[in-house]
Amino acid sequence: MRIFEAEAQLIRDLKDETEIIIERAHQGLTVVAARHPTLGKLVIVETAGGGGLVVETEE
């Protein structure tokens, strides 16, 4: 499992490239669980400013 910081452009690109399973917003954060064709399962945590964190999980 890896966690890395991501700028707004990377978050947008990942969300465009993935199959979004579920997306929830709460107190200025948006959390997305998704499947990426090459990276596998991802959890994307997006802040109100557009950047955030990406969690790459193991299959």
C-alpha positions in Angstrom: 0.0 0.0 0.0 1.3 3.5 -0.8 0.0 6.9 0.1 1.2 9.9 -1.8 0.3 13.6 -2.1 -1.2 14.7 -5.4 -1.7 18.1 -7.0 -5.1 19.1 -8.5 -4.2 18.1 -12.1 -3.1 14.6 -11.1 -6.3 14.1 -9.1 -8.4 15.2 -12.1 -6.5 12.9 -14.4 -6.9 9.9 -12.1 -10.6 10.5 -11.7 -11.0 10.7 -15.5 -9.0 7.4 -16.0 -10.8 5.3 -13.3 -14.0 3.5 -12.9 -15.5 5.3 -9.8 -17.1 2.9 -7.4 -18.3 5.4 -4.8 -17.8 9.1 -4.1 -18.7 10.9 -0.9 -18.2 14.5 0.2 -17.9 15.5 3.8 -16.7 18.7 5.5 -14.6 20.1 2.6 -13.2 16.7 1.5 -14.3 14.4 -1.2 -13.4 10.7 -1.0 -13.5 8.5 -4.1 -13.0 4.7 -4.2 -12.1 3.7 -7.7 -10.5 1.1 -10.0 -7.7 2.2 -12.3 -6.8 0.0 -15.4 -3.1 -0.2 -14.5 -2.8 1.0 -10.9 -5.6 -1.2 -9.5 -7.7 -0.1 -6.5 -7.4 3.6 -5.5 -8.7 5.8 -2.8 -8.6 9.5 -3.7 -9.0 12.1 -1.0 -9.5 15.5 -2.6 -9.5 18.8 -0.6 -11.6 21.8 -1.5 -8.6 23.3 -3.2 -8.4 20.4 -5.6 -5.2 18.7 -4.4 -5.1 15.9 -1.9 -3.9 12.3 -1.3 -4.0 9.1 -3.3 -3.9 5.7 -1.6 -2.8 2.9 -3.9 -3.9 -0.4 -2.4 -2.8 -4.0 -3.3 -5.2 -6.2 -5.1 
